[in-house]
Amino acid sequence: MDKHPINDLMGTVMGKLHDMADVSTVIGESIVTPDGITIIPVSKVSMGFASGGSDFTGKHQKDGQASPFGGGTGGSVKIEPIAFVVIKAGQVRVLTIEPPASTTIDRIIDGAPEIVDKISEMIDKKKAGKDAAAEE
């Protein structure tokens, strides 16, 4: 079977997508500041790809003649920074980049640790007050 034109279309687009988003796109090149801190960007890469085509038969097409082909492909790459790895004095930290909470549930979940800490502080203060009263 002869090579179909759609193979060339798909191969070209896939090659271009590969060129745009490789491993160095996900884990970026490290940046060293003058004071010795190393920063490495980390990104999320999302890709989309579509391809399609059709062979047409014409009125004047002769037997054994290849059918005309029409097709197209498309693709996209979305690169979104999500974190930085920071290396300072032998210690490694990951600083995440989070979008602000957009829904009420997200805001409640984001605030839950702070609420738990405040409740714990209130309980500890109450216990400390009872202990002090019992000692008197």
Secondary structure in CASP SS format (residue, H / E / C, confidence):
PFRMAT SS
TARGET T0000
AUTHOR 0000-0000-0000
METHOD secondary structure of the structure
MODEL  1
M C 1.00
D C 1.00
K C 1.00
H C 1.00
P H 1.00
I H 1.00
N H 1.00
D H 1.00
L H 1.00
M H 1.00
G H 1.00
T H 1.00
V H 1.00
M H 1.00
G H 1.00
K H 1.00
L H 1.00
H H 1.00
D H 1.00
M H 1.00
A C 1.00
D C 1.00
V H 1.00
S H 1.00
T H 1.00
V H 1.00
I E 1.00
G C 1.00
E C 1.00
S C 1.00
I E 1.00
V E 1.00
T C 1.00
P C 1.00
D C 1.00
G C 1.00
I C 1.00
T E 1.00
I E 1.00
I E 1.00
P E 1.00
V E 1.00
S E 1.00
K E 1.00
V E 1.00
S E 1.00
M E 1.00
G E 1.00
F E 1.00
A E 1.00
S E 1.00
G E 1.00
G E 1.00
S E 1.00
D E 1.00
F C 1.00
T C 1.00
G C 1.00
K C 1.00
H C 1.00
Q C 1.00
K C 1.00
D C 1.00
G C 1.00
Q C 1.00
A C 1.00
S C 1.00
P C 1.00
F E 1.00
G E 1.00
G E 1.00
G E 1.00
T E 1.00
G E 1.00
G E 1.00
S E 1.00
V E 1.00
K E 1.00
I E 1.00
E E 1.00
P E 1.00
I E 1.00
A E 1.00
F E 1.00
V E 1.00
V E 1.00
I E 1.00
K E 1.00
A C 1.00
G C 1.00
Q E 1.00
V E 1.00
R E 1.00
V E 1.00
L E 1.00
T E 1.00
I C 1.00
E C 1.00
P C 1.00
P C 1.00
A C 1.00
S C 1.00
T C 1.00
T H 1.00
I H 1.00
D H 1.00
R H 1.00
I H 1.00
I H 1.00
D H 1.00
G H 1.00
A H 1.00
P H 1.00
E H 1.00
I H 1.00
V H 1.00
D H 1.00
K H 1.00
I H 1.00
S H 1.00
E H 1.00
M H 1.00
I H 1.00
D H 1.00
K H 1.00
K H 1.00
K H 1.00
A H 1.00
G H 1.00
K H 1.00
D H 1.00
A H 1.00
A H 1.00
A H 1.00
E H 1.00
E C 1.00
END
